[in-house]
Amino acid sequence: MVKGFPERWVGAGQIHAVPVQAGRVCADLLRGHAWRLGWPARRQALAWLALLLTLAGGPTLAEGRPVLLVMGDSLSAAYGIERHEGWVSLLEERLDGKAHVVNASISGETSSGGANRLPELLGQHEPDIVLLELGGNDGLRGLPPGQFEANLAGMIEQSQAAGAEVLLLGIDIPPNYGQAYRDAFTGVFFRLAEEYELPLVPFLLEGVALEDDLMQPDGIHPTASAQSILLDTVWPELEPLLENHNTGLAEQRVE
């Protein structure tokens, strides 16, 4: 389960529920009209002021955490398993509140779909780090690698222009697609990582894809028991980016 990510402490409806009389008492105190108030009223005003200051400070504290935006497909959307069992949810648990993770992954997503959705997500969440895990569905559909590469390049440039660092998560396709297409497909990730000087996880399913007990019957999606392996594959490249944002994660290094 997700831990350590507090929601806003009190919603707008609760703030508007502050009694009118108490609001007037606070106003008198703020204006320096304490002489109008008896001690019980002054005590009440101080209590309300403390509450309001806490409400004002809550979101500010939360905003100090870096924001991670995960743009992925079914491999990051926990396809075929419970959402909380997926590697992205396990990442949230590992971070334990030191960063806020937004999982915008959708099963069946292509690089084109991700490129269309990204601008709104960048504006909405203002991420510090963007994890791009897309392309698998492009490959399985036999789409031109050049098209897939152009889509990812655009997403990288948009993310960087928005001030985010980018981590590229690579994927491979089954050999029955032919070695030439397979080489062209996997080569996209390495070219983009070199061109934009990005950290790269060459193969997200490393140590999982060829293990029958770690893959679902479709042979494409990993099981729940494989999700921690995916996270451990991503972590060595992600951790330095997190440390750049002063999250103090050095003590959580994976041995």
BAVO-161846 format. One line per field, with one value per residue: residue in three letters; residue number from 1; z, x, y of N, C-alpha, C in turn. Coordinates in nm, 3 decimals. Atoms other than C-alpha are relative to their C-alpha. Last residue first. Layout:
REM residues N
rest	c(ALA:...)
nr	c(NUM:...)
n.z	c(Z:...)
n.x	c(X:...)
n.y	c(Y:...)
ca.z	c(Z:...)
ca.x	c(X:...)
ca.y	c(Y:...)
c.z	c(Z:...)
c.x	c(X:...)
c.y	c(Y:...)
//
This chain:
REM residues 255
rest	c(GLU:VAL:ARG:GLN:GLU:ALA:LEU:GLY:THR:ASN:HIS:ASN:GLU:LEU:LEU:PRO:GLU:LEU:GLU:PRO:TRP:VAL:THR:ASP:LEU:LEU:ILE:SER:GLN:ALA:SER:ALA:THR:PRO:HIS:ILE:GLY:ASP:PRO:GLN:MET:LEU:ASP:ASP:GLU:LEU:ALA:VAL:GLY:GLU:LEU:LEU:PHE:PRO:VAL:LEU:PRO:LEU:GLU:TYR:GLU:GLU:ALA:LEU:ARG:PHE:PHE:VAL:GLY:THR:PHE:ALA:ASP:ARG:TYR:ALA:GLN:GLY:TYR:ASN:PRO:PRO:ILE:ASP:ILE:GLY:LEU:LEU:LEU:VAL:GLU:ALA:GLY:ALA:ALA:GLN:SER:GLN:GLU:ILE:MET:GLY:ALA:LEU:ASN:ALA:GLU:PHE:GLN:GLY:PRO:PRO:LEU:GLY:ARG:LEU:GLY:ASP:ASN:GLY:GLY:LEU:GLU:LEU:LEU:VAL:ILE:ASP:PRO:GLU:HIS:GLN:GLY:LEU:LEU:GLU:PRO:LEU:ARG:ASN:ALA:GLY:GLY:SER:SER:THR:GLU:GLY:SER:ILE:SER:ALA:ASN:VAL:VAL:HIS:ALA:LYS:GLY:ASP:LEU:ARG:GLU:GLU:LEU:LEU:SER:VAL:TRP:GLY:GLU:HIS:ARG:GLU:ILE:GLY:TYR:ALA:ALA:SER:LEU:SER:ASP:GLY:MET:VAL:LEU:LEU:VAL:PRO:ARG:GLY:GLU:ALA:LEU:THR:PRO:GLY:GLY:ALA:LEU:THR:LEU:LEU:LEU:ALA:LEU:TRP:ALA:LEU:ALA:GLN:ARG:ARG:ALA:PRO:TRP:GLY:LEU:ARG:TRP:ALA:HIS:GLY:ARG:LEU:LEU:ASP:ALA:CYS:VAL:ARG:GLY:ALA:GLN:VAL:PRO:VAL:ALA:HIS:ILE:GLN:GLY:ALA:GLY:VAL:TRP:ARG:GLU:PRO:PHE:GLY:LYS:VAL:MET)
nr	c(255:254:253:252:251:250:249:248:247:246:245:244:243:242:241:240:239:238:237:236:235:234:233:232:231:230:229:228:227:226:225:224:223:222:221:220:219:218:217:216:215:214:213:212:211:210:209:208:207:206:205:204:203:202:201:200:199:198:197:196:195:194:193:192:191:190:189:188:187:186:185:184:183:182:181:180:179:178:177:176:175:174:173:172:171:170:169:168:167:166:165:164:163:162:161:160:159:158:157:156:155:154:153:152:151:150:149:148:147:146:145:144:143:142:141:140:139:138:137:136:135:134:133:132:131:130:129:128:127:126:125:124:123:122:121:120:119:118:117:116:115:114:113:112:111:110:109:108:107:106:105:104:103:102:101:100:99:98:97:96:95:94:93:92:91:90:89:88:87:86:85:84:83:82:81:80:79:78:77:76:75:74:73:72:71:70:69:68:67:66:65:64:63:62:61:60:59:58:57:56:55:54:53:52:51:50:49:48:47:46:45:44:43:42:41:40:39:38:37:36:35:34:33:32:31:30:29:28:27:26:25:24:23:22:21:20:19:18:17:16:15:14:13:12:11:10:9:8:7:6:5:4:3:2:1)
n.z	c(-0.002:0.010:0.112:0.049:-0.099:0.003:0.020:-0.108:-0.068:-0.146:-0.053:0.050:-0.090:-0.123:0.034:0.012:-0.129:-0.056:0.087:0.010:-0.113:0.022:0.128:-0.024:-0.077:0.088:0.086:-0.079:-0.004:0.077:-0.066:-0.118:-0.110:-0.119:-0.123:0.022:0.034:0.133:0.111:0.010:0.105:-0.026:-0.126:0.011:-0.113:0.040:0.125:-0.019:-0.105:-0.018:-0.042:-0.125:0.013:0.133:-0.039:0.072:-0.059:-0.101:-0.121:-0.102:0.056:0.035:-0.123:-0.074:0.072:-0.016:-0.139:-0.027:0.024:-0.123:-0.111:0.024:-0.021:-0.143:-0.065:0.052:-0.067:0.089:0.084:0.119:0.118:0.028:0.057:0.117:0.007:0.126:-0.033:0.108:-0.006:0.064:0.046:-0.059:-0.116:-0.120:0.008:-0.035:-0.142:-0.076:0.014:-0.074:-0.141:-0.033:0.003:-0.126:-0.109:0.006:-0.046:-0.145:-0.055:0.013:-0.112:0.039:0.048:0.118:0.115:0.019:0.056:0.136:0.084:0.013:0.122:0.112:0.023:0.125:0.041:0.083:0.072:-0.003:-0.054:-0.006:-0.112:-0.120:-0.057:-0.043:-0.124:-0.108:-0.031:-0.084:-0.138:-0.002:0.045:-0.108:-0.105:0.051:-0.013:0.097:0.046:0.142:0.076:0.048:0.095:0.111:0.099:0.080:0.126:0.041:0.132:0.036:-0.019:-0.133:-0.023:-0.030:-0.135:-0.096:-0.005:-0.088:-0.137:-0.031:-0.040:0.109:0.012:-0.107:0.022:-0.076:-0.143:-0.041:0.075:-0.078:-0.048:-0.115:-0.088:-0.092:0.052:0.045:0.124:0.074:0.092:0.104:0.064:0.146:0.050:-0.006:0.125:0.100:-0.036:0.024:0.140:0.043:0.011:0.102:0.131:0.033:0.039:0.135:0.096:0.008:0.077:0.142:0.044:0.017:0.121:0.115:0.005:0.052:0.144:0.072:0.012:-0.130:-0.028:0.011:-0.115:-0.106:-0.085:-0.122:0.016:0.102:-0.055:-0.101:0.069:0.058:-0.113:-0.043:0.102:-0.022:-0.121:0.030:-0.047:-0.121:-0.111:0.002:-0.032:-0.144:-0.069:0.002:0.128:-0.013:-0.133:-0.068:0.080:-0.058:0.089:-0.021:-0.135:0.000:0.000)
n.x	c(-0.127:0.026:-0.063:0.088:0.008:-0.123:0.029:-0.065:0.099:-0.014:0.107:-0.022:-0.097:0.068:0.087:-0.080:-0.047:0.090:0.000:-0.136:-0.052:0.013:-0.064:-0.145:-0.039:0.007:-0.118:-0.113:0.001:-0.111:-0.126:-0.017:0.090:-0.056:0.010:-0.037:-0.141:-0.013:0.018:0.138:0.079:0.011:0.071:0.143:0.032:-0.022:0.070:0.141:0.009:-0.124:0.032:0.075:0.107:0.011:0.014:0.078:-0.020:0.095:-0.080:0.049:0.024:-0.127:-0.077:0.060:-0.025:-0.141:-0.026:0.061:-0.098:-0.077:0.087:0.040:-0.118:-0.031:0.096:-0.023:-0.112:-0.116:0.021:0.077:-0.083:-0.032:0.114:-0.034:0.071:0.006:0.012:0.056:-0.057:0.067:-0.098:-0.006:-0.089:0.080:0.039:-0.116:-0.028:0.103:-0.023:-0.121:0.033:0.084:-0.087:-0.075:0.094:0.040:-0.113:-0.011:0.117:-0.023:-0.081:-0.135:-0.006:-0.083:0.086:0.088:-0.073:-0.039:0.117:0.029:-0.058:0.093:0.004:0.066:-0.043:0.095:-0.056:-0.144:-0.092:-0.131:-0.077:0.078:0.057:-0.111:-0.053:0.093:0.001:-0.107:0.043:0.119:-0.040:-0.072:0.096:0.084:-0.077:-0.108:-0.047:0.024:-0.017:0.127:-0.010:0.090:-0.003:0.122:0.000:0.138:0.033:-0.107:0.036:0.054:-0.029:-0.143:-0.026:0.059:-0.089:-0.111:0.050:0.012:-0.130:-0.087:-0.110:-0.097:-0.076:0.055:-0.022:0.019:0.096:0.033:0.137:-0.002:-0.108:0.048:0.109:-0.026:0.076:-0.027:0.108:-0.038:0.112:-0.005:-0.043:-0.144:-0.058:0.011:-0.089:-0.136:-0.037:0.004:-0.133:-0.078:0.059:-0.032:-0.140:-0.010:0.054:-0.094:-0.115:0.037:0.014:-0.133:-0.058:0.064:-0.052:-0.136:0.008:0.047:-0.103:-0.030:0.026:0.143:0.070:0.013:0.112:-0.051:-0.001:-0.098:-0.133:-0.028:-0.021:-0.134:-0.093:-0.003:-0.069:-0.143:-0.039:-0.010:0.111:-0.042:0.089:0.115:-0.048:-0.024:0.128:0.057:0.051:0.141:0.049:0.017:0.084:0.119:0.033:-0.077:-0.021:-0.073:0.084)
n.y	c(0.073:0.144:0.067:0.104:0.107:0.079:0.142:0.076:0.083:-0.008:-0.085:-0.136:-0.063:-0.037:-0.112:-0.124:-0.051:-0.100:-0.117:-0.056:-0.078:-0.144:-0.029:0.006:-0.118:-0.117:0.010:-0.051:-0.146:-0.055:0.034:-0.083:0.030:0.066:-0.079:-0.140:-0.009:-0.061:0.096:0.045:-0.061:-0.143:-0.019:0.033:0.088:0.139:0.036:0.038:0.099:0.076:0.138:-0.001:0.099:0.059:0.140:0.101:0.132:0.047:0.024:-0.093:-0.132:-0.065:-0.019:-0.111:-0.126:-0.035:-0.041:-0.130:-0.105:-0.021:-0.038:-0.139:-0.085:-0.001:-0.091:-0.136:-0.065:-0.011:-0.119:0.038:0.020:0.140:0.070:0.082:0.128:0.073:0.143:0.079:0.134:0.112:0.097:0.134:0.003:-0.028:-0.140:-0.081:0.020:-0.070:-0.144:-0.035:0.006:-0.114:-0.118:-0.005:-0.026:-0.141:-0.081:0.019:-0.069:-0.144:-0.049:-0.041:-0.138:-0.012:-0.029:0.116:0.113:-0.038:0.023:0.143:0.056:0.015:0.145:0.037:0.133:0.072:0.114:-0.019:0.101:-0.065:0.054:0.030:-0.121:-0.085:0.057:-0.029:-0.143:-0.055:-0.027:-0.085:-0.133:-0.066:-0.034:-0.109:-0.123:-0.008:-0.130:-0.017:0.124:0.057:0.110:-0.033:0.107:-0.006:0.073:0.028:-0.052:-0.094:-0.139:-0.026:-0.141:-0.013:0.052:-0.093:-0.116:0.040:-0.008:-0.143:-0.054:-0.040:0.096:-0.024:-0.124:-0.112:0.016:0.138:0.081:0.121:-0.016:-0.089:0.046:0.103:0.082:0.135:0.012:0.123:0.032:0.094:0.069:0.009:0.129:0.012:-0.044:0.105:0.108:-0.047:0.019:0.139:0.059:-0.070:0.030:0.139:0.003:-0.055:0.095:0.112:-0.046:0.000:0.140:0.056:-0.057:0.064:0.136:-0.008:-0.026:0.121:0.104:0.058:0.140:0.027:-0.059:0.100:-0.042:-0.062:-0.145:-0.036:0.023:-0.101:-0.129:0.001:-0.009:-0.140:-0.078:0.021:-0.072:-0.143:-0.081:-0.072:0.033:-0.090:-0.134:-0.009:0.001:-0.135:-0.047:-0.036:0.038:-0.128:-0.087:-0.062:-0.109:-0.120:-0.050:-0.126:-0.120)
ca.z	c(-0.153:-0.237:-0.114:0.134:0.341:0.037:0.008:0.163:-0.064:-0.159:-0.519:-0.669:-0.444:-0.638:-0.967:-0.818:-0.701:-1.037:-1.223:-0.946:-0.868:-1.205:-1.193:-0.822:-0.904:-1.176:-0.935:-0.677:-0.942:-1.025:-0.749:-0.883:-1.220:-1.522:-1.844:-2.189:-2.174:-2.187:-1.901:-1.659:-1.617:-1.310:-1.298:-1.667:-1.628:-1.961:-1.915:-1.549:-1.513:-1.713:-1.762:-1.768:-2.035:-2.108:-1.794:-1.921:-1.765:-2.016:-2.213:-2.469:-2.773:-2.586:-2.410:-2.731:-2.933:-2.673:-2.647:-3.023:-3.072:-2.908:-3.199:-3.481:-3.337:-3.306:-3.657:-3.798:-3.571:-3.679:-3.500:-3.371:-3.139:-2.882:-2.809:-2.583:-2.332:-2.221:-1.926:-1.990:-1.690:-1.753:-1.543:-1.525:-1.582:-1.810:-2.112:-2.002:-2.003:-2.340:-2.492:-2.358:-2.477:-2.824:-2.841:-2.733:-3.018:-3.273:-3.166:-3.197:-3.547:-3.645:-3.503:-3.756:-3.592:-3.570:-3.333:-3.066:-3.113:-3.064:-2.764:-2.603:-2.677:-2.345:-2.002:-1.965:-1.605:-1.553:-1.263:-1.106:-1.200:-1.245:-1.167:-1.375:-1.638:-1.700:-1.707:-1.965:-2.190:-2.152:-2.276:-2.652:-2.624:-2.417:-2.680:-2.956:-2.755:-2.720:-2.419:-2.399:-2.020:-1.896:-1.689:-1.525:-1.194:-0.995:-0.724:-0.446:-0.286:0.063:0.178:0.228:-0.086:-0.069:-0.041:-0.342:-0.538:-0.446:-0.596:-0.914:-0.915:-0.914:-0.615:-0.512:-0.849:-0.804:-1.083:-1.449:-1.566:-1.294:-1.475:-1.512:-1.742:-1.887:-2.039:-1.898:-1.811:-1.448:-1.303:-0.997:-0.781:-0.545:-0.189:-0.061:-0.181:0.104:0.360:0.179:0.163:0.543:0.633:0.559:0.747:1.044:1.041:1.039:1.338:1.538:1.457:1.573:1.907:1.950:1.888:2.146:2.405:2.325:2.365:2.702:2.811:2.729:2.399:2.304:2.441:2.189:1.915:1.756:1.411:1.424:1.753:1.621:1.309:1.515:1.723:1.406:1.267:1.594:1.564:1.203:1.295:1.079:0.829:0.532:0.624:0.639:0.291:0.154:0.263:0.572:0.594:0.224:0.152:0.330:0.132:0.378:0.263:-0.051:0.000)
ca.x	c(2.291:2.008:2.088:1.833:2.085:2.169:1.808:1.847:1.586:1.818:1.694:2.018:1.973:1.660:1.846:2.120:1.856:1.685:1.963:2.041:1.665:1.529:1.650:1.567:1.215:1.178:1.299:1.042:0.774:0.858:0.644:0.340:0.381:0.552:0.363:0.458:0.452:0.072:0.068:0.212:0.588:0.802:0.761:0.845:1.178:1.295:1.146:1.247:1.623:1.612:1.249:1.320:1.588:1.845:1.779:1.912:2.041:2.007:2.268:2.013:2.184:2.331:2.010:1.813:2.049:2.048:1.670:1.616:1.862:1.615:1.373:1.627:1.785:1.445:1.347:1.664:1.644:1.298:0.968:0.990:1.270:1.026:1.049:1.285:1.229:1.412:1.338:1.461:1.511:1.442:1.523:1.248:1.272:0.969:1.201:1.353:1.015:0.921:1.252:1.220:0.862:0.957:1.242:1.003:0.764:1.044:1.189:0.853:0.808:1.160:1.102:0.821:0.523:0.532:0.237:0.445:0.711:0.478:0.329:0.669:0.757:0.701:0.862:0.962:1.039:1.005:1.184:1.118:0.752:0.533:0.215:-0.056:0.157:0.369:0.058:-0.109:0.198:0.239:-0.096:-0.035:0.320:0.197:-0.060:0.201:0.449:0.182:-0.038:-0.198:-0.221:-0.200:0.081:0.028:0.178:0.246:0.506:0.567:0.909:1.053:0.721:0.842:1.058:1.053:0.675:0.633:0.872:0.664:0.366:0.565:0.674:0.316:0.163:-0.056:-0.229:-0.331:-0.208:-0.292:-0.148:0.039:0.032:0.410:0.439:0.097:0.226:0.440:0.477:0.590:0.601:0.822:0.769:1.042:0.926:0.918:0.561:0.434:0.566:0.399:0.072:0.060:0.178:-0.146:-0.350:-0.113:-0.137:-0.517:-0.512:-0.280:-0.500:-0.806:-0.642:-0.524:-0.877:-1.023:-0.771:-0.856:-1.228:-1.170:-0.951:-1.213:-1.186:-1.224:-0.875:-0.734:-0.806:-0.464:-0.605:-0.503:-0.689:-1.003:-0.989:-0.942:-1.252:-1.446:-1.350:-1.448:-1.793:-1.827:-1.752:-1.487:-1.680:-1.517:-1.193:-1.371:-1.515:-1.177:-1.026:-0.816:-0.483:-0.406:-0.322:-0.030:0.202:0.381:0.264:0.109:0.000)
ca.y	c(-0.403:-0.167:0.182:0.318:0.516:0.725:0.835:1.178:1.340:1.623:1.658:1.530:1.227:1.140:1.146:0.929:0.675:0.634:0.457:0.206:0.173:0.060:-0.301:-0.329:-0.210:-0.470:-0.739:-0.625:-0.668:-1.030:-1.183:-0.998:-1.163:-1.013:-0.935:-1.063:-1.443:-1.444:-1.698:-1.439:-1.423:-1.481:-1.860:-1.885:-1.704:-1.565:-1.217:-1.178:-1.134:-0.810:-0.708:-0.332:-0.373:-0.102:0.106:0.436:0.757:1.037:1.229:1.355:1.203:0.907:0.805:0.861:0.645:0.366:0.359:0.356:0.071:-0.166:-0.124:-0.128:-0.442:-0.611:-0.512:-0.668:-0.972:-1.074:-1.020:-1.379:-1.265:-1.124:-0.750:-0.556:-0.277:0.033:0.260:0.614:0.839:1.207:1.513:1.771:2.147:2.184:2.211:1.882:1.712:1.860:1.752:1.399:1.369:1.488:1.239:0.964:1.041:1.071:0.736:0.559:0.697:0.597:0.247:0.197:0.024:-0.356:-0.372:-0.547:-0.281:0.014:-0.167:-0.194:0.167:0.337:0.346:0.710:0.806:1.181:1.348:1.688:1.678:1.988:1.788:1.957:2.126:1.821:1.602:1.827:1.818:1.440:1.311:1.333:1.201:0.908:0.817:0.834:0.626:0.361:0.284:-0.059:-0.051:0.306:0.461:0.800:0.688:1.003:0.942:1.194:1.183:1.129:0.980:0.624:0.612:0.233:0.227:0.454:0.233:-0.071:0.111:0.164:-0.201:-0.324:-0.502:-0.205:-0.217:-0.580:-0.805:-0.863:-0.532:-0.346:-0.008:0.001:-0.299:-0.213:0.111:0.388:0.752:0.764:1.116:1.162:1.470:1.591:1.666:2.023:2.068:1.853:2.100:2.386:2.193:2.166:2.517:2.700:2.443:2.467:2.846:2.816:2.582:2.807:3.107:2.916:2.835:3.194:3.320:3.083:3.203:3.564:3.486:3.321:3.618:3.881:4.056:4.420:4.504:4.256:4.505:4.465:4.405:4.038:3.990:4.153:3.937:3.620:3.705:3.773:3.434:3.267:3.422:3.307:2.947:2.782:2.562:2.734:2.559:2.224:2.267:2.367:2.038:1.983:1.803:1.806:1.444:1.287:1.066:0.839:0.503:0.361:0.000)
c.z	c(-0.121:-0.005:0.004:-0.115:-0.047:0.094:0.003:-0.012:0.110:0.074:0.153:0.054:-0.045:0.095:0.124:-0.036:-0.013:0.125:0.055:-0.091:-0.019:0.102:-0.027:-0.128:0.024:0.073:-0.098:-0.080:0.081:0.019:-0.074:0.068:0.117:0.109:0.120:0.130:-0.021:-0.044:-0.139:-0.123:0.001:-0.104:0.036:0.128:0.003:0.110:-0.038:-0.126:0.025:0.119:0.012:0.053:0.135:-0.019:-0.131:0.074:-0.065:0.065:0.117:0.134:0.107:-0.046:-0.028:0.128:0.077:-0.072:0.018:0.139:0.029:-0.017:0.125:0.116:-0.019:0.030:0.148:0.068:-0.047:0.063:-0.099:-0.089:-0.127:-0.131:-0.032:-0.051:-0.128:0.010:-0.130:0.038:-0.103:0.019:-0.052:-0.056:0.065:0.127:0.121:-0.004:0.044:0.150:0.079:-0.002:0.087:0.147:0.036:0.006:0.134:0.114:0.002:0.057:0.152:0.058:-0.008:0.118:-0.032:-0.057:-0.129:-0.117:-0.027:-0.067:-0.145:-0.092:-0.020:-0.120:-0.108:-0.024:-0.123:-0.040:-0.079:-0.080:-0.003:0.056:0.017:0.119:0.131:0.065:0.053:0.133:0.115:0.029:0.080:0.141:0.002:-0.037:0.115:0.104:-0.050:0.023:-0.101:-0.057:-0.146:-0.079:-0.034:-0.107:-0.107:-0.109:-0.066:-0.138:-0.030:-0.140:-0.039:0.026:0.133:0.032:0.037:0.142:0.100:0.011:0.100:0.141:0.033:0.046:-0.107:-0.006:0.105:-0.015:0.072:0.146:0.053:-0.068:0.074:0.059:0.125:0.096:0.104:-0.058:-0.059:-0.120:-0.082:-0.084:-0.113:-0.052:-0.152:-0.055:0.001:-0.128:-0.105:0.034:-0.029:-0.144:-0.055:-0.020:-0.109:-0.137:-0.036:-0.049:-0.143:-0.103:-0.016:-0.087:-0.148:-0.049:-0.027:-0.130:-0.119:-0.013:-0.061:-0.150:-0.068:-0.019:0.146:0.053:-0.006:0.120:0.113:0.093:0.123:-0.019:-0.099:0.055:0.099:-0.067:-0.052:0.115:0.039:-0.102:0.025:0.122:-0.024:0.043:0.130:0.116:0.006:0.039:0.151:0.076:0.011:-0.133:0.019:0.130:0.070:-0.101:0.049:-0.093:-0.005:0.142:0.000)
c.x	c(0.009:0.135:-0.031:0.061:-0.089:-0.009:0.124:-0.023:0.063:-0.107:-0.004:-0.104:0.033:0.094:-0.073:-0.083:0.087:0.056:-0.086:0.009:0.141:0.079:0.000:0.079:0.151:0.045:0.004:0.129:0.116:0.015:0.121:0.134:0.025:-0.105:0.055:0.008:0.050:0.145:0.014:-0.016:-0.142:-0.085:-0.015:-0.076:-0.151:-0.029:0.014:-0.059:-0.141:-0.014:0.124:-0.024:-0.071:-0.119:-0.022:0.000:-0.097:0.049:-0.089:0.073:-0.038:-0.022:0.131:0.079:-0.054:0.033:0.144:0.037:-0.053:0.103:0.082:-0.084:-0.036:0.119:0.031:-0.093:0.023:0.110:0.113:-0.034:-0.078:0.077:0.041:-0.128:0.045:-0.073:-0.022:0.003:-0.071:0.081:-0.076:0.120:0.015:0.084:-0.082:-0.033:0.116:0.026:-0.103:0.022:0.120:-0.036:-0.080:0.091:0.074:-0.095:-0.036:0.111:0.004:-0.113:0.027:0.080:0.144:0.007:0.080:-0.095:-0.089:0.068:0.024:-0.117:-0.032:0.074:-0.105:0.014:-0.080:0.062:-0.111:0.071:0.145:0.105:0.138:0.088:-0.071:-0.052:0.117:0.053:-0.094:-0.012:0.102:-0.040:-0.118:0.040:0.066:-0.101:-0.079:0.078:0.114:0.053:-0.038:0.031:-0.138:0.003:-0.105:0.011:-0.137:0.000:-0.144:-0.018:0.106:-0.022:-0.056:0.036:0.147:0.029:-0.051:0.103:0.108:-0.053:-0.006:0.128:0.100:0.118:0.108:0.089:-0.067:0.024:-0.005:-0.107:-0.050:-0.139:0.010:0.107:-0.037:-0.122:0.030:-0.094:0.040:-0.123:0.054:-0.119:0.010:0.052:0.151:0.070:-0.001:0.100:0.142:0.041:0.000:0.135:0.080:-0.053:0.045:0.144:0.017:-0.045:0.103:0.116:-0.034:-0.005:0.139:0.063:-0.058:0.060:0.140:-0.005:-0.051:0.102:0.028:-0.036:-0.150:-0.077:-0.023:-0.109:0.053:0.009:0.108:0.141:0.032:0.031:0.143:0.097:0.009:0.080:0.150:0.048:0.022:-0.114:0.042:-0.096:-0.116:0.049:0.016:-0.131:-0.063:-0.045:-0.147:-0.077:-0.005:-0.076:-0.126:-0.030:0.069:0.012:0.088)
c.y	c(-0.092:-0.071:-0.150:-0.078:-0.114:-0.119:-0.088:-0.149:-0.085:-0.080:-0.005:0.097:0.141:0.071:0.049:0.122:0.125:0.065:0.113:0.123:0.055:0.081:0.150:0.026:0.002:0.125:0.117:-0.008:0.059:0.151:0.057:-0.026:0.095:-0.020:-0.077:0.079:0.141:0.015:0.061:-0.090:-0.056:0.073:0.147:0.029:-0.026:-0.100:-0.146:-0.062:-0.051:-0.096:-0.088:-0.140:-0.013:-0.094:-0.076:-0.132:-0.098:-0.128:-0.040:-0.016:0.102:0.143:0.072:0.030:0.119:0.131:0.046:0.050:0.139:0.111:0.031:0.052:0.147:0.091:0.011:0.100:0.142:0.082:0.019:0.119:-0.034:-0.017:-0.143:-0.065:-0.072:-0.132:-0.077:-0.148:-0.085:-0.127:-0.123:-0.078:-0.135:-0.009:0.043:0.148:0.087:-0.010:0.080:0.151:0.038:0.003:0.124:0.122:0.011:0.036:0.148:0.088:-0.004:0.081:0.150:0.053:0.040:0.140:0.017:0.021:-0.119:-0.120:0.044:-0.028:-0.146:-0.058:-0.027:-0.149:-0.039:-0.134:-0.066:-0.108:0.044:-0.096:0.065:-0.035:-0.024:0.127:0.083:-0.050:0.036:0.148:0.080:0.040:0.096:0.141:0.073:0.046:0.120:0.129:-0.015:0.129:0.024:-0.126:-0.057:-0.109:0.027:-0.106:0.010:-0.063:-0.037:0.058:0.100:0.149:0.049:0.145:0.018:-0.046:0.103:0.113:-0.042:0.021:0.150:0.067:0.040:-0.097:0.019:0.122:0.117:-0.028:-0.143:-0.085:-0.123:0.023:0.086:-0.049:-0.105:-0.068:-0.136:-0.007:-0.122:-0.030:-0.087:-0.082:0.003:-0.131:-0.011:0.039:-0.109:-0.108:0.044:-0.020:-0.140:-0.066:0.066:-0.037:-0.141:0.003:0.050:-0.103:-0.112:0.047:-0.006:-0.144:-0.058:0.050:-0.075:-0.139:0.008:0.021:-0.125:-0.111:-0.034:-0.139:-0.027:0.054:-0.099:0.047:0.072:0.151:0.044:-0.014:0.109:0.134:0.003:0.020:0.146:0.079:-0.014:0.078:0.148:0.090:0.068:-0.027:0.098:0.139:0.013:0.007:0.137:0.055:0.032:-0.025:0.136:0.082:0.068:0.116:0.135:0.052:0.126)
//
